[in-house]
Every structure is written in structure tokens, then in C-alpha cells.
């Protein structure tokens, strides 16, 4: 479990991370979401003891990172900028890291195999593509078989095949019961992998909730209904707090009622339904709604650097 | 995925000073730049030592002008070899910063002092062994070549080295042995000096983090400082110059005491103070600043 309490980092005048407190629970993928420059990488570096917080602190399994006796066996980390010496082979890079913990070479070959780099293990990392570098980073994160993984923008700059690989790996790791903390500025990516979300904007905590809660909070669920007797069903559904909008003659959307309720009403009135689909508000919409304030009251920079996934 | 609860040797997994040293040793030997730097340094130290000995030996056999410190002559290649070793010391540290590797290093070994200790230990051990070997080969090779020459007839030279009087007469065979006064100490002195230059480079690396900046600082300290000292009033010059790193550090490489230099051990001692100061400043920066 990762816990941050009042984590703050100031660079001169700028507050990169502002009094951030959160907990990352084991067993699920937790997304760390925020626009570029919102302090995600700084926060992750502070979790790993690489940057010293101006105030506040963070613990991993109850202890500050630098006090862990076998950090690689508790936390595996993939940092945003490649943390690999370009002149060293992939295998030697891992052997050197493994040596700090007394982890054997057999495990090094195991993780190389796991990330699919066995065939280039002897090649210098400087010649690796972005995707191969990312795989090597993942391999070093998995060296100590840690229960917790901290991954900074793991899909950044990857091709579709690489993205799919990371996505499946994250799901597999979480399915094994590990704590996975992944940062991203891509909401669509988080929607596919994360169960829980910690959203930051301008270094401040904006939301700490499950993906389901976040999407529910943004406008609630919408149900799409298609029937040949649309006017009659709309009349039956009309009530306080129920909103029906229509774009086609046979088709309308309902907010304020669940699909179960709509189905029952239709059955009682013996109306044949052609379609009855509950629709989630997209995570992207939820994110835009959440960060709107942070962006509105922030500098214009924050608004322009926000990348919206398609 | 297998759960690894213990290392293959059955010991508990975790960071120890010895393991961090082992890790730094893997890093040190797994870079091509290490082998290039060491190879070039060895080649220069041995090659130039032997070459200078041959040239001066020939010169002495023709012109009859004695070179009093023939030990230092065969070790002269170390003055150029120090560039390669200094750069290697700098790169061993700054290479981590320029590539971002330092974040992986410190994520694996979060306590910073052991990493600093490990790098210095690995560098010292590895470079001392090869430098000492190079120093012996340069000396023995150089002296063997000198030994093939005779001092040309005519002159008679008396070399008084702190009470040890050597007389070179016409037709004396040139070259000295390891047993001659100060020779063995000079051979060790050359190796100690060049390892010190590398460690000074590491100190600059920890403080500055940038390769170019650290190399400039190192060689500014070693090579430019003595030139600047020449601008001092002559009464002050000699007193200052001998305490500067280059003159102090190389004092151990000669067998004949230059009046403007400190004694061999005093010189190496002063040089060691520079090295220790740079490394200590480095560890303070390493501990204080964000990685």
C-alpha cells in the first residue's frame, strides 16, 4: 500500500505538488490522472525517495522508501524518462540492478523472457526503440517480483502493439493481486485499465474515487430506448426528475430511470422494446468536468497542455 | 511468475554495502567506454614511457648529457595517461546523470552513501591494479631500453640525491634498477597519482553532474591552476605552486627531489587532501539534491 500525506514540492515560486494526500490500495489498478505538468511525475519521484518533498511525506507499506531493506522486492518502478544507461546491454543493466539485492541471474533471464527481450538481451540499450526501452523498464520493475508497481506514463509514445501489451500486462499484474499505480494524461487509457482513480490538477488533488463513482457523478447514467411505440412509452415514463430526449422517431434517451425500471414499465404496458441500453457517461467527460475548475482558475498553460485522448 | 523469497545462494534478498559494490562493479565493466579509457591509458603510460626512454637513451649515448632522474623518465607517459583516467572517473558518475540511469540506481539502492562508497571502491581497486601493472611495465621496459645505451665518453656526472650519490662516468651503462633509491616508491607513486586523478574526477562528477562541466573543472584544477599561479609574485609563486594538485601529486613519481616540490609522501598527502575534499563535497551534494 502506498500512502502520501500532505505531500508538497516547491520549485522556487512554483508549487509543483500542493498538499497531496492519498492512499493506493492493493489489489486494483489505480490510475493517477492529470493534465501534463500537474505534478504526477514529481509525486512519483517523491514516492521513490528520488526527490525530497518540501513538506509532507510518503510511505510504502508503512515505511519511507529509503528505509526499505529490499526496495526492489516491495516496489517496482518505471520512471517517465528512461532510466537506462545507453551504453550498457539490456542484460547487464538488469544484472547490475539485481546485484544490489542479491537477486540471481536466473531471475534476470526470467524477466527478459517475460517482457520479450531475450533475443536482444546482449544488445546495447541505446539502440532500442521506445517500445523496447519501455519493456526493459518494465523488466527492471519486475526484477524483485514486487507486490506494488509504480509506473509513470507506461504507454507514452508506444505503438498500438506496445500499448496493447502494457494494457494486458497491467491487467494481469492486478489480477495476481498486486497494487498497480499508473500515471497517465490519457483518460481513455485509464478507462480501459484502472479501477480506481486519483485525479490531480496543478499539483492539487481533484478526485479520489472509483471509475464507476466518477462516471456516475458526472451527469449520471443514461439509458437508450428504441421501440415502435415511442410516444406511448414516453408518456408512461414521464415523471418528476425523469428527462427524456429524442433524436429519431423510434429512439429516445432517458436520464433518471434505470434500465430495469424502464423495462418493467414497458412490460406492464405490453410494449415491445427493440433496444434497451444503459450507457455510461464517458470517463473523458467526467475528467473534463473535474478538471475544468483547475484549468479555469489556473494559468492558460495548463489548459493548452492538456491533451485529450480520442 | 515465480515468487523469489530468497536469492539463489539462499541468503535473504536486500540491499547491503557489499551488494552495491558488486552492482557498481558490474556497471563499471559492462561499458565499452571503460575498456576504451583503460586501454588508452595503459597504452599511453607504457608506450610513451618506453618511447621516451629509448629517445633519451639514444640522445644521452650521443651527446653525453645525463638525465639525472631516469626513473621519472620512464614514467613520463603517466602525464598524458591521466587525461584518460580522469575522464573515466568523471564518466563513471556523470554517465548516470546524462542517461537517467541514476534514478534506477537510487531506486534500487535508496540510501545514497553506500552508492558513493561503492563507486569509489570499485574505481580505486580496479584502476590501482591496472595502473600499478602499467607503472611496473613502463619502468622495467624503459630501464631495459636505457640499459642498451652507454653514456658517451667525455663527461663525468655526480648526482646527489639526498645523500645518495651516484656517479655516471664515461661509458657507464644507462638505466637504473627497482632497487635503486626511490625507484620502487616512484613506481607506486605514479599509480597512486593516476588513481587519485580519477577519484578527483569522480568528485567533480558528483558535484557538477554534467560531463563537460566536470571534465573542465578537473583539468582546470590540475593543469590550468599551475599556469595561473605563475602570475603570482615570484616570492609567493614557489610557496603556492608546490601545494597545487599537479605538482603535489606528481612529487611521488620522481626519485630526485626538486627544490620547488614537496617531498614524495608529503606531496602525495597534499594531493590526497584534494581528492578527499572533492569526494566529500560530492557526497554532500548527492545526499542533499534531488536525483
Interface residues (C-beta under 8 A of the other chain):
Chain A: X45 X48 X49 X50 X51 X52 X65 X66 X68 X69 X70 X71 X72 X73 X77 X79 X81 X82 X83 X84 X85 X86 X87 X88 X89 X92 X93 X95 X96 X97 X99 X100 X101 X102 X103 X104 X106 X107 X110 X114 X140 X142 X144 X145 X176
Chain B: X1 X2 X3 X4 X7 X8 X9 X11 X12 X13 X14 X15 X16 X19 X20 X22 X23 X24 X26 X27 X30 X31 X32 X33 X95 X96 X99 X100 X101 X102 X103 X104 X105 X106 X107 X108 X109 X110 X111 X290 X291
